[in-house]
Amino acid sequence: MIIKYKDSFISDNSKELVPNSYFLQSKQNQSFVAEAKSKGAKVITVAECKKMLGIDESIKIIGVSGTNGKTTVSSAIYDILLNLGYKCLLCGTRGVFLNKEILAEKSLTTPPILALLSYLSEAKKANCDFFIMEVSSHAIAQDRIEGLNFAAKVFTNLSQDHLDFHKSLAEYKRVKESFFEDESLKIMNADENFAYNPVNSITYGFKDSSDYKILSYDLDEGIKAKIEYKKEIFDVNSSLPGLFNLYNILAASALVKELLDLDFAKVLETVRAFKGVSGRMELVADKVIVDFAHTPDGINKVLSALKDKNLIVLFGAGGNRDKSKRPLMAKEAKKFASKLIITSDNPRDEEPQDIINDILSGIEVDENVFVEVDRKKAIQKALELKQKDDFVLILGKGDENYQEIKSQKHSFSDKEVVLEFLTKLS
């Protein structure tokens, strides 16, 4: 990546350098410092780069980490703060948004440090008060967030994911926990078995020790819940479905309340306006839902939110990723689905049928399990099977607008496929 600076530029790639350019040295690329110097570039640290770009501590950085819920929690924080009159930048899986305008399209959940600094620079120019970002385990392990000073952090939950990279759940957990070892404000899920520095930590959940304690909830139509905070009872109301979203909006609300020292009732009133995130439990047609769930726990949470409904569930699994979760995803889906359709997701460099075989190894295949490698045909099959009161859940890709096959990204949207097919039927 290149950032223009005066009459030169800053890059983190030694191959792009020319005399009098700047090379941002990070823990990821420090082995290329000698090459950068040989090309006549000046080597700078993250701290020096921040100073050059005018980035100071006036922008409060908020980091959200966990297996599931990062996108919804960070988006809710962003939405609440905007509605309260603050200027904000949001960076995550869905892309980069600056005060409701799209600044950059989808990329990595947490971009490399130079990209983050470029977004921070844009936020500074726009006089933003807050920079909200999703923080992935890959980014923590690879030091993509080095030199960033977080004003606050949120922990959502932890379950199996990314074991292709971390090799074990214990290592994945250790990496996540390392993000919460500092003394910044931390909003922590009390119901998870997770280690963190208790200094400046605020908890939420069902545990009696929770600072924001869930007393009761009703999920029949959206969310209606009662929360105890400092011996006072507060009502939480949201149109979002599922217990997992109660956790999400409570985490976001607690963060805003603690960071700004606002009246909690005012924050909860603001969160009522949050309608969720595209591709996360998104109702794209009558009783047809698209969601990003791509882990065993994520599938469980989404489907359990509709456990009283008759469900037709479609999903696949990404190629070149943790293979051990594939049969576990199938087991979770089979618990809830009246009909299950196994298909392709983003196969990447793997053969789609091999991925499907891994998925099928976790369940007994019967007359209610269907296999269709072609995702478009699989979605059409799910819609054809749908009866009047059935819900169709299309899982795994959410609002992604591509399908990655053999290193090529092909235009593909679950939502568009649904709407195109239903339009033909009407």
C-alpha positions, 0 to 999 in steps of 0.5 A: 500500500502507498500513502502520499506524503508531501512530494513523496510517499509512504509504503510498507512494501520494499519493492515499491520504494524509490529514493526519498520515499518512506518505508514504514517498518513494522514487525511484519516487514522488518526483514526488508529494512536493508532492502528499503535502505538500499533503494534510498528510502528513509525507514520510519516507525509507526510512531513517526508515521503517525506524527507525519500524518498528523494522527494524535490521541484526540481520536479515541480508538475502540477495538472489538474482538471475539469469534462472533459478533464483532461486526454487529457490536462495532456497527452498533457502537458506530450507529449509537455514537453517530446518533448521539452527534459524534463523528466516527470512522468504522473499520471492519469486515464490511469495509470502512465507513466515515460518517455514514459514507463508504471510504473503502470496500470490504477487505481483511477484517483488520487491515495491515497497520499502514492501511489503518494509519491511512484510515486514521489520517482520514478520520483526523481530517474529518475531525472524528471523535472515534475510530471503531475497528474490528480486531481479528485474531490474525491481526493480533498474532501478526502485530497488525495493530502495533503502535495503536493506543486503544481507548476501549476494547470489547470482548464478545465471545470465544468458540472454535474458528481459525484453527488452520492458522492457530493450530489449537483452540488453546492457542487461539484463546491465548492470542485473543486473551493477549489483546485484553492484558492492558489497562484500557477500558474493557467491556468483557462478556462475563459468561465466557471462560476467558482471562483478562486484566481486571483493571478498568474492566466492566462485565456484562452477562447473566452471571451474578457478578456482572456489572450489567446483569441480564435479569430476564428476556423475551425473544418472541418479537425482537428483544425485550429484556431487563438489565440490572446496573448499579441496583437499578433496572433498565429496559432493553428493546430492540427489533433484532432477533436472538439471544446473541443479539441481546449480548451484542447490543448490551456490549455496545451500549455498555461501551458507550455508557462507560466511555462517555459516562452517559445516562444508561437509559439515554444510551438504551433509547438510542440503541433502539434505532439500530436495525442491524447489519446487512448480511447478519440475520438479514430478512431479504424476502418473506421468511428468507434470511441471509447470515454470515454464520460460518462457525459451529457456535455461530450456526447454533446461535442463529438457528436457536434464535428461530428454533420454534420455526420450521427451518430450511438451512443452507450452508457450506464451508470456506476452503483453505480454512479450518477443516475440523469445524466442518463436521461440527457445523453440520451437527449444529445445523442438523439439530435445528433444520427440517431440511438441510442443503449442503453446498459450496461457500468460498472453496478457494483452492480446494475442490468443493466436493471435498469440502462438502464430504468433510461437512457430511462426515459429521451427520447421518445423511437421510432424505432431508439432507440435500447436496448441491455443489452449485451455490446458486442452484442450491439457493433455488432448491431451498426456495423451491422446498419452502412451504408457506410457514417455512423459514429459509436460512442461507448461511456463511457468506452474509453480504459478500458480493463474490465467490472465491474459486481457484484464486478468482473472485466471481460476482455472487450475492446470496441476496441477489440470487434470492431476489432474482429467483423470487422475481421469476416466480412472481 
